[in-house]
Amino acid sequence: MSAPNTSALSEEEREELELAEQARLNSGDWDSVAPGKAANFGRSFGRMIGLLAPSKWAFIFVSVLGAIGVVLAVIAPKVLGEATNILFEGVLSTSLPQFPNGTSQDQVVDALRAAGQNDVANIIAAMHDFQVGAGVDFERLKWVLVAVLAIYIVSALLTWVQGYVINVIMVRTMWRLRESVEAKINRLPLSYFDRVQRGELISRVTNDIDNITQTMQQALSTAVTNVLTVVGVLVMMFSISWQLAIVALIALPLMGVIFGVIGPKSQKAFATQWRKVGRLNARVEESFSGHALVRVYGREQASREKFQEENEELYRAAFKAQFLSGLMMPAMMFIGNLSYVGIAVLGGLMVASGQLRLGDVQAFIQYSQQFTQPLSELGGMAAVVQSGTASAERVFELLDQEEQEPDADEAPSLREGRGVIEFQNVAFSYSPDKPLIRDLSFRVEPGQTVAIVGPTGAGKTTLVNLLMRFYELDGGRILLDGQDIAELTRDDVRSRTGMVLQDPWLFAGSIRENIRYGNESASDLEIAEAAVATRVDRFVHSLPDGYDTVLDEDAANVSAGEKQLITIARAFVAEPSVLILDEATSSVDTRTELLLQHAMSALREGRTSFVIAHRLSTIRDADLILVMEHGDIVEKGSHEELIAAQGAYWRLYRSQFEQAATGGDENPDGAAE
């Protein structure tokens, strides 16, 4: 099912359409491949965290390191506040000329209260070991500063080790995730790839996994430290003053409100953004893979307009997502600053009343910053986590797709044989409501060449796909040398089969490597012999590096016919007992086709061969010709027998040759005459 045209829809209608698409995805309908927002954030986030399970002991070790580092970082302001007290009390002890040196703390407090200077008296009363004229204790101050420096150095070292180990954990976790996705793709049935656009699948495997990686590295790597810091700072704040701690805690519900309001909107916006990324990737992949046809039909402008439209949609979605996520941190910081002002005012009053020392208030202010900063970072991380969770759910949707039925653990081994193929009452359909093959039966003897002909959509390629077990049967059996292929392993079934498709597939590598792909153990001599037999050798020597010529992307440095010749050579090297040629000569010129007919005749000798062809001139020497219409075999026999019967094959043959001979006469009866 093609994607619906959304160009004329309003933004609200598009959103409703996207939500409907997600509902179809969740119900297993992959006709529409556009992913939706995270349907269950908690479950998806928990599953994403569960990816770390294999590294749980390393994570525990990192958490211990983080806890030690946080403890040291939390103690530091308290120790530094003591340095402030030493300086302040030392300076104040030399700033009371009305008292002789050596006057005790109690005497100074009593005298100041008697003189009506209660604020100063309260400040001095809160001090420890105060004595007029004592001055600054620089020896004590030195050791306090050394202790603070040591604490910060050790804390920084532990934080670095923690970050390093966490990054190693994250990289290994993403490596395992990519391995799982790759393994999953290889276990998915071919029908899945028939329903999903390649650009969308590539986006999930690349962009979404990269986004999960960034989420895990940037957000979760600091989440442990931030949480531990919040807990440690709370303990220290309450140890200094529960009143100031209450003021600091007022920020929490306000931050919770902001997170509750902005968070869901941000999650939805990021899900939409990644959905648009997948669609744009599919558009780009489609346009570039078919750029030649786009130019031939003059559709460059239309292609640009579609790209610009979807790019604009992605821009709007990304702007909305980034705007909402960008609101989180400033809002958190604003509330933190309000809390900071309240602490400073109340702390000053408490110092003036003698309830706290100046250094304690200074330490508390530092703690308030340490408290709001990780909260602000956690708020900022929330947007990143929302984005990463949306991507994780898209990847999990791929990992949760129904796999092809696994091979039986005790599957029988494939017996040696010459390649007897038998279809017994085979039934198959791509969709339950549209039956294709109903009741198909025939037998092919070893060494026979079976040609399959018929109009487009008759089921010709489906027939060989069933033989290769790319799809499972709805009914009946296919026997290979007397064994039901459904009971064999897929590898065993396909190991006996060589296949040349209508659309040649070559990978980025040398011509020699592409031919050897059919048989990894093939020697250079065997590759050369296969190349000579398939006329590959004819053009290879004209290339700069011969068989070592590296094919570029899409093998664009060789012609379409040369690509097909290389794939035919690959089938030669495989030496299969069953050979399938699906329009294998459709991309070569007439002269090369004649040469290939002789080469393939030698290849087919002693092998069971299936040839799918539209050009009936290529299959006249076939031992058996099957004529298919609407999934059924309506005729079978040799070329001469079918011509004599004057049935469906005769009509196909006449339409290709006799009409051409009469100059395109539209009257077929006249052609027959």
Secondary structure, 3 states (H helix, E strand, C coil): CCCCCCCCCCHHHHHHHHHHHHHHHHCCCCCCCCCCCCCCHHHHHHHHHHCCHHHHHHHHHHHHHHHHHHHHHHHHHHHHHHHHHHHHHHHHHCCCCCCCCCCEHHHHHHHHHHCCCHHHHHHHHCCCCCECCCCCCHHHHHHHHHHHHHHHHHHHHHHHHHHHHHHHHHHHHHHHHHHHHHHHHHHCCHHHHHHCCHHHHHHHHHHHHHHHHHHHHHHHHHHHHHHHHHHHHHHHHHHHCHHHHHHHHCHHHHHHHHHHHHHHHHHHHHHHHHHHHHHHHHHHHHHHHCHHHHHHCCCHHHHHHHHHHHHHHHHHHHHHHHHHHHHHHHHHHHHHHHHHHHHHHHHHHHHHCCCCCHHHHHHHHHHHHHHHHHHHHHHHHHHHHHHHHHHHHHHHHHHCCCCCCCCCCCCCCCCCCCCCEEEEEEEECCECCECCEEEEEEEECCCCEEEEECCCCCCHHHHHHHHCCCCCCCEEEEEECCEECCCCCHHHHHHCEEEECCCCCCCCCEHHHHHHCCCCCCCHHHHHHHHHHCCCHHHHCCCCCHHHCECCHHHCCCCHHHHHHHHHHHHHHHCCCEEEEECCCCCCCHHHHHHHHHHHHHHHCCCEEEEECCCHHHHCCCCEEEEEECCEEEEEECHHHHHHHCCHHHHHHHHHHHHHHCCCCCCHHHHHC
